[in-house]
């Protein structure tokens, strides 16, 4: 950006000089001055940068946080209890109080919790990226509105100047017409 027009617009539109703008604000200002768009598909760029582990964590969190998983797991637990408490009363592989089941559930929870936290961290990263993009879009919209106001103000000034010039011409012509007319005495009303 040059120091002339864009520098003045940075102060007018954003309230800070170019040197004090964040990179995202410079990008928005450049976009506004060049008339280009800044909208982009944030999800596509975020997904393109996702590692295999991140996609796996998202998939596990998506499945583990669904009603289908909860109902299936509840069915598994009920089947485990029925099988070990009622069906296999003599040769149960995990008799009541189901110590092996508690071990399995503890291991699942120990593995599932960090995976869900990884997925939540990725979701928070995506939310921050979305918020940053929303800020850029909102800033661009504000700049465009301010630019429209500037254009309307300029049009209004031009119109006012043209009206003033036209009124001056009309006044001059009226003076010329009055100069050509005979002067009538003004009668006093009694």
Secondary structure as the mmCIF struct_conf table of DSSP 4:
data_model
#
loop_
_struct_conf.conf_type_id
_struct_conf.id
_struct_conf.beg_label_comp_id
_struct_conf.beg_label_asym_id
_struct_conf.beg_label_seq_id
_struct_conf.end_label_comp_id
_struct_conf.end_label_asym_id
_struct_conf.end_label_seq_id
BEND BEND1 UNK A 3 UNK A 4
HELX_RH_AL_P HELX_RH_AL_P1 UNK A 5 UNK A 14
BEND BEND2 UNK A 15 UNK A 16
HELX_RH_3T_P HELX_RH_3T_P1 UNK A 18 UNK A 20
HELX_RH_AL_P HELX_RH_AL_P2 UNK A 23 UNK A 34
TURN_TY1_P TURN_TY1_P1 UNK A 35 UNK A 35
HELX_RH_AL_P HELX_RH_AL_P3 UNK A 42 UNK A 48
TURN_TY1_P TURN_TY1_P2 UNK A 49 UNK A 49
HELX_RH_AL_P HELX_RH_AL_P4 UNK A 52 UNK A 64
TURN_TY1_P TURN_TY1_P3 UNK A 65 UNK A 65
BEND BEND3 UNK A 66 UNK A 66
HELX_RH_AL_P HELX_RH_AL_P5 UNK A 67 UNK A 82
HELX_RH_PI_P HELX_RH_PI_P1 UNK A 83 UNK A 87
TURN_TY1_P TURN_TY1_P4 UNK A 88 UNK A 91
BEND BEND4 UNK A 93 UNK A 94
TURN_TY1_P TURN_TY1_P5 UNK A 96 UNK A 98
HELX_RH_AL_P HELX_RH_AL_P6 UNK A 99 UNK A 180
BEND BEND5 UNK A 181 UNK A 181
HELX_LH_PP_P HELX_LH_PP_P1 UNK A 182 UNK A 189
#
